[in-house]
Amino acid sequence: MGAFAPVVPVGPADASGPRVWDDMTVEVALSVMAGAGVEHLVLCDGDDRSTGVVTRARLTALRDSSAYTDRIRLRDVAASSC
């Protein structure tokens, strides 16, 4: 496992909740979660297909790690978990 928090694959039953594109930054994603009052976001690719779920806890842990930069996008988090 890399330094980034993994993204959980999404099945049809898990695809509920706010959907965001995977090019969103970690900071913006955390802000969206806080504003929506949710603990996870459903990641979507450019074709609006669900690709995974990322949690507030995982993004917060990443943001607090030494590997974090403000340029990390959700797709980077997803790619590092493969």
C-alpha positions in Angstrom: 0.0 0.0 0.0 1.3 3.5 -0.9 1.3 6.6 1.2 -2.1 7.6 0.0 -5.4 6.4 1.5 -7.1 3.8 -0.8 -10.4 4.3 -2.5 -13.0 1.6 -2.0 -14.5 0.2 -5.2 -18.1 1.0 -5.6 -20.9 -1.4 -6.3 -24.5 -0.5 -7.3 -25.6 -0.5 -3.6 -22.8 1.8 -2.6 -23.3 4.5 -5.2 -25.4 6.7 -3.0 -24.3 10.1 -1.7 -22.7 13.1 -3.3 -21.0 12.3 -6.6 -17.9 14.3 -7.5 -15.4 14.1 -10.4 -12.1 12.5 -9.7 -10.2 15.7 -10.7 -11.3 17.4 -7.5 -8.5 18.2 -5.0 -8.4 16.7 -1.5 -9.0 20.1 0.1 -12.1 20.8 -2.0 -13.4 17.3 -1.4 -13.1 17.8 2.4 -14.9 21.1 2.0 -17.7 19.5 0.0 -18.1 16.8 2.7 -18.2 19.3 5.5 -20.8 21.5 3.6 -23.0 18.5 2.8 -22.6 16.9 6.2 -21.5 13.5 4.8 -18.7 11.1 5.6 -18.0 9.9 2.0 -18.1 10.9 -1.6 -18.8 8.8 -4.7 -16.0 9.3 -7.2 -16.9 9.6 -10.9 -14.7 9.6 -14.0 -15.1 11.9 -17.0 -17.9 9.8 -18.3 -19.8 10.1 -15.0 -19.3 6.4 -14.1 -18.8 5.6 -10.4 -15.3 4.5 -9.8 -15.1 4.4 -6.0 -15.9 5.9 -2.6 -13.6 8.0 -0.6 -14.2 8.8 3.1 -13.6 11.9 5.1 -11.4 9.9 7.5 -9.1 8.7 4.7 -8.8 12.1 3.2 -8.1 13.7 6.6 -5.4 11.1 7.3 -3.9 11.9 3.9 -4.0 15.6 4.4 -2.3 15.2 7.8 0.5 13.0 6.4 3.9 14.1 5.3 3.1 12.9 1.7 0.4 15.5 1.3 0.6 18.4 -1.1 -2.3 20.8 -2.2 -1.9 19.4 -5.7 -3.2 15.9 -4.9 -6.4 15.1 -6.7 -8.9 12.4 -5.9 -7.8 10.5 -9.0 -4.2 10.4 -7.6 -5.6 8.9 -4.4 -7.5 6.3 -6.4 -4.5 5.5 -8.6 -2.2 5.0 -5.6 -4.5 2.3 -4.1 -4.2 0.0 -7.1 
